[in-house]
Each structure stands twice: as C-alpha cells, then as structure tokens.
Amino acid sequence: MKKRLLGLLLVVTLLLSVAAGCGSGKSDTAYDSKSTAVSGGASNGRGYGSVTAPAGAPAANGEVNMDTAYEEADSLAGIGSLSVDITNPILDERKIIRSADLTIEVDNFDTAFSNIETIITGIGFIQETNINTDRLYVDNEVKFFKRGTIVLRVARDKFDSVLNKLRGIGDVYNYTTHGEDVTEQYFDVESRLRLLKMEQEKIEAYVAKLNDLDQIFKAESKLTEIRYQIESLTGKLNKLSSLVELSTITINLNEKRPGYDAKPKTYGDRLLDSLKQSLLDVVEFLGDLLLFIVAALPALVLLGLFILLGVALYRKFVKNRRPETGGLGSTAMPGKQAVPPAPTKPETAQAKQEDPQAKQEGPQEK
C-alpha cells in the first residue's frame, strides 16, 4: 500500500513538473516575441526598427513602421502627434532696429543702380544717394568710373531677402549686419506717453469745473507743459517705430576700374611711356599756365599801369633835381658842388705885388 502511494506521488510530482516546464516555455516565448518586437536597428526617426504586425492587423508585407505604431499609440492615449509652432509672440513683440552695410563692386554702375531700384520696388525706397565720377588715365587715354553710396529703407520682414538679392548684383567685398534692441526704450516711452495722456484728460476735466481765474491759469500752464511732453514723446515713439518697421541698408557701390595690361613691358616700352608722360605733363602745365594768365590778365593790366605811372613820376622827379650846366659846358653831378678852376701863374705874381701895398695901408688906417 505504501509503495502504491509513493508511486502515485511520484507520478503526480512528475506531471506537475512537466506542466510547470510547459508554462515557463510559453512565457519565455512570449517575452522573446515582445523583445523582438521592440528590438532592431535605429533606422527611423525615433531610433527604433520595425515591428511585426499583430495577428489580424492589416500590414504591408507583414510589417508596419515604428513611427506609425507610436502615432497610433499616442492617438489612442489622447496625446496625438506633436506639431512645432515657429510663431513666438514674445519675439514678435521685440523691437529690433536692423541695419546692414555692403561694399559691392560691379561692371557697370548704371546697370547695377537700375537693378537696385527694381529689387526694392514695392517693399522700400531709396533714402539717400551720393554718386561721384572719377577720371583715370589708362594707356594715355582718359577713362571714367563711378562710385557712390546708396541708403535704402526696406520693410523689416523683407530685410533678409533684399540682402540676398543685393549680394547677387556684383562682387561683395564687405558685408555686415547690425541689430539694436530698443524694446525697453520703446515700451518705456509708450508707457510715459499713456500716463501723460491720462493726466491731460484729468486736468482738462478739472479745468472745466473751475471758476477761479487764478486756478484756471495755473491749470492751463500745467496743461501746456504736459502737451509739450506728449508731442516730444510722440515724435520719439514715431521715430523708433519707423526705425523698427523699416530696416536700413547702406550700399557702397563701386564700378570696376579700367583694367591695365598685365603683360610685362620692356625697358624701351617703359622709356617711351615715361617720355610720353613727360610730354603730357608739359602740355598740361602749359595749359594750366595759359589758364592762369587769362584769369590773371585784368590784374596784370592794372599792375602794368601802376608800373608805367611810377616810372613816369620817377623820371620827372629826377629831371627836376638836376643842376644847371657850367661855363665850360660841363654838367655837375647831382649832389656835388662845382670845383672852381685853379688860378694861373700870372695872377699869382700879381697877388704877390699887391701884398706890400696892403701891408702899408694897414698901419695908416690904425
């Protein structure tokens, strides 16, 4: 009896062991299938591979994409697919003054200027232009090229597109953009303006109830001051709004200079060029000298008249200062006295004979 019970227990234990083994095998198989469903290469956007469609579910070639599976799961959970909204109200409220500076070299200045006018038609305008024409000597020929500065004002939402188009009209050698945030300044002016308008309304209502002329005069003076501040802040706010709504683009447009011959010149060519250049310089100098003479001709004529008058006066003055001529026909030099002729010998002897008589007459007179 005991042997039968022992055998029966062994059989039951064996059956339970077999049943437990079968259950664990099914569980492992299910776990493996789930693991296989979520495993795979990270080939899609979420980093997962493909999954095997469940039985009874429609699928192409027996597989569905992991993105589709997750979208369906999200929709069932009430989440749905995520959509990115690039519109940011905070950024829209920012007040940014945008500007740019470009230096562009073009083959033809007039053609490039026409292209600029076409680009900004309907979205902006030309605020300022400053165009100059320079003269250049190339191979003994006079050639001209233009250069200028053009200031554009364009709508802020077209700022980037206009810049891209402008960079295509020629060779860009300098390109800079600037952005100045004036949000705080803008809203500060706006709030001050709003408060001043409210104060103005209150004072106007207060003045309407006054009967005292003195109080009315004081209130009107206060109103005048407030109105002046309102006008000043309104002008400042309008200026900021204009700078924000219309971006500024400054273009330095230069026409390409006429090219020089890149072929090296011989010594004889350089010598000939130097001689030609010297002749051109001489001709240019003579031309400038002729222009100077023509321009100074009235002054030269007047100066010549003064010189002639001075010479005539000098001659007349010298003629009046000359002394009369002597008996011998000699003319004394001006400023010197005429020297008397020396006494002759007979006159000297006669003088000696008269001396004794003079001596005798002397004592008698005493």
C-alpha angles and dihedrals in degrees: 000000000000090000091055093050090048091050091048091052090050091051092048091047091050092050091049090050092051091048092050091049092052092050093051091049092055090047092051091048092051092048091049091051091051091048090050090050094058098035127084142091122323093241100133131066095269096049097253134115129224127299131215113252115243120250113281094017117120113245138162110248089347095293138091129198118260091230090057091049093051093045089054090048092049092049090051089050091052095247103103127188119318118247122199115225110201093189109103115185091198092058091045090058093053115107107219123174106209125195139164139197123208134181110200130179116204137180095233122025098200093050092049091049090053090050090053091052090051093049095054097040108129095003103061148344143237108262100181140003132189113181126178132184119214127198120223133182113225119174090343091307128114113236131175134213132181132226131174151155120246123190116201131191115202136170112275094236089056095046098102096042092050091050091052091051093047092053088059098060095074148333111317114215099168129027125170133159129198135196126192119190109216096164095117093045092047096051092042091056090044093052093047090050092051092050092049091052090051090050090048091054092050093050092047090052090047093050091052089062097046125103100174111095093209093055091044090053092050092048092049090051089053090048091052091053092048092049091052091052090047091053092048094049092044091055091048092049092049090050092051091047091051092050091049098045095042116047120208124234120185116198124194099200117192128181114224113260117245107271124248125225106269092198110108113248125226124239091259091052092050091047091051091047090051091051092049091048091050091051090048090051091050092049091048091049092051090048091051090047091052090050090050092050092049091048093047096041096103091050092046092051091051091047091051091053091053091050093051091048091050093050092050092050091048093052092048092050094049092048092054092051096055115109124234118269121259130241094267090056093252119136119222119230114250113264095021129097120235113255113230117235118265116258118258123240097253090056089052093053092049090052091054091053092051093053097077091052089052090051091051094049091051100071093042092059091052 
